[in-house]
Amino acid sequence: MIVGIDIRMLARGTRTGVEEYTTNFLANMLSLNKNIEYKLFYNGYKKIELDCDWLKFPNVELKQYRIPNRFLDTSLYFFNYPKIDKLLKEVDVFFSPHIFLSSVSKKCKSVMTFHDLSFEKYPEFYSASKNYWHFSMNPKKQARKTDKIIAVSESTKNDLVGLYNINPGKIKVIYSGINSVSSIQYSVFSISKIKKKYNLPEKYILYLGTLEPRKNIVGLIKAFEMFKRRRHSRMSPAENYKLVIAGSKGWLYGDIFKTVKNSPVKNDIIFTGFIDDEDKSILYSQAELFVYPSFYEGFGFPPLEAMVCGTPVITSNFSSLPEAVGDAAIMINPYNLDELYRAMETVLNDDKLKDTLIKRGFEQTKKFSWQKCARETLDFILE
């Protein structure tokens, strides 16, 4: 059996959810069955040089091409050519971990992962260029023509059925994994150095993720303002807390910085910028509370990452997030800022509740592993 895998999403060297998913399942899947030969399709006129342990496996071959993706995508969109399995010199099945355009010959089976359909439900959360990119990938057509689909949550599966009228029988829900405590928690830097590196305060509420409208960061800032207005109350812990907004700029982030600039509590809000992977665990573990009020998620890594680091979580009751966090987080309506503010105040005022959320968080994260994700993915590809 020869399996082709599209790894074009790794060419830029970024680590958003799709790249996180791809690198982790590859690291766990490629060694499961040494009788399977893997050919990895890695294309791009400019791309980073990959340095991954799984490239050294004897059953793995990296097939590199320098076709400009703009030309490749245009040819695939209009002419359904070239056939990727032919470029790879014959494969039995071709697996796409993302919705990149691809085409295979009739004798080659195809499997594709859909992470979410946020671009269909909330196009206003994306820039014109992002919306054009999603349009040019033609995800609806791809979902209909591929033989099998992996959805990373029941929420995503329901969207595929409801929005694209996909036969639910060809969709399998396979949850993504979450890194273990040992692989997230330890860092080469001390806590004091990490705090200095990112200008972290003694007590803070944390958001970590891409800065983009879908994440509802403007709503979080406004809820934090409400939280700080209670600082003169004896029962409020707000006086000593700051809000740390961590992560890289995505798109349409102007309103976030404008909101902070005009905020009466702007001096209590800290932007860290990009966070190195090895530093994330310290940001999570040193936070008093993690808040992730996203409007929509296909799966939602950050709340689970916070849980595995022993931090209580508040998140949205929308899309896939209830699936991910179970009963281990306080869930709120992301459009109701009063509800969000009160949840923040409640958790930070109630040590017993915090302890309960932390214990439940540890148990919840045990349900998600990359080993399980990899095994289920391979089994589905080979069916």
Secondary structure, DSSP 8 states (H G I E B T S, - for coil): -EEEEE-GGGTT---SHHHHHHHHHHHHHTTT-TTSEEEEEEE-SS------GGGGSTTEEEEEE---HHHHHHHHHHH--S-HHHHTT--SEEEESS-------TTSEEEEEE---HHHH-GGGS-HHHHHHHHHH-HHHHHHHSSEEEESSHHHHHHHHHHH---GGGEEE-------HHHHH--SS-HHHHHHHHT--SSEEEEES-BSGGG-HHHHHHHHHHHHTTTTSTT--GGG-EEEEES-B-SS-HHHHHHHHT-TTGGGEEEEE---GGGHHHHHHH-SEEEE--S--SS-HHHHHHHHTT--EEEESSTTHHHHHTTSSEEE-TT-HHHHHHHHHHHHH-HHHHHHHHHHHHHHHTT--HHHHHHHHHHHHH-
